[in-house]
Amino acid sequence: MNPALIDALRQNYIAYFRLFDGQHGIRVHVDDATAWIIANRPPGNHILRTNFDAARVEERIDALLQTLRRKTNGIRWLLFPTDHPPDLAHRLIQRGLQTDRGDFWMFRSLNRLPTAQPPHACRIEPVTDMPGLRAWWSASARGFSMTQRATQIWYDAYRRHGFGPHARALHYVGRVEQGEIVTSATLLLASDIAAIYDLSTLPTCRRMGYASALMRALLAEARRRGYAHAGLQTADAVPFYQRLGFEIGFQEREYFWTADQVEPKDQTNAC
């Protein structure tokens, strides 16, 4: 486990959510102690970073939850190996937050890239204009078996962010014969790491090598731009990414807070 890489990818993750800030009532807050997003819709409500002084941790938890209670009825609190204080997970459980295993965070060096022949007639292209973004949006929604209406927020965020070589969020598609888009993803360049988000493939085109071809192109682009490491998170595609050279860095821990739960008092000294 490399703490520097973990912090870099988390900063990249925060940058990803900041792309949505201010639209459709979405609020993203970032300071030295915490980072969180409240959307009350996709892409969800998440606490992304916690860095509390151990001497005031209960006070800081109370203040954070009081702030969130005014904005939402529930949130997913993510804990990472570099969060503070080290016993924060125990304190959240004492307050009645439910817990579950979260996503895997994976990393790979870009010193040596995976090589393989791309599938026949598959070409990887960047999104460079609005028609391209609309095509990306349509393909991504289909790849995730969602409607375009359900993924409107992504389209609006990326449309506002813009295109071109200096954009931090770069979108790519894989096309086959007749120009059909079969796979799509986003490469986000931030915090000295290249992170890959929202990789999807049409259900009828999976296990044909298209997503792997797109991934290899994204990794090559990241290295061309001078990045030394790539990262991503995944819930259930670990073997796929391992075949592309990624290694598991850690598995996040998730805690779930709801506004109607009763929080125990004076639990710090409980037996």
Sequence and secondary structure as in RCSB ss.txt:
>XXXX:A:sequence
MNPALIDALRQNYIAYFRLFDGQHGIRVHVDDATAWIIANRPPGNHILRTNFDAARVEERIDALLQTLRRKTNGI
RWLLFPTDHPPDLAHRLIQRGLQTDRGDFWMFRSLNRLPTAQPPHACRIEPVTDMPGLRAWWSASARGFSMTQRA
TQIWYDAYRRHGFGPHARALHYVGRVEQGEIVTSATLLLASDIAAIYDLSTLPTCRRMGYASALMRALLAEARRR
GYAHAGLQTADAVPFYQRLGFEIGFQEREYFWTADQVEPKDQTNAC
>XXXX:A:secstr
  HHHHHHHHHHHHHHHHTTTTSTT EEEE SSEEEEE SSTT  EEEEEB  GGGHHHHHHHHHHHHHTT SEE
EEEE TT BSTTHHHHHHHTT EEEEEEEEEEEESSS       TT EEEE  SHHHHHHHHHHHHHHTT  TTT
THHHHHHHHHH  STT SEEEEEEE GGG EEEEEEEEEETTEEEEEEEEE GGGTTSSHHHHHHHHHHHHHHHT
T  EEEEEESS HHHHHTTT EEEEEEEEEEEETTS   SS TT  
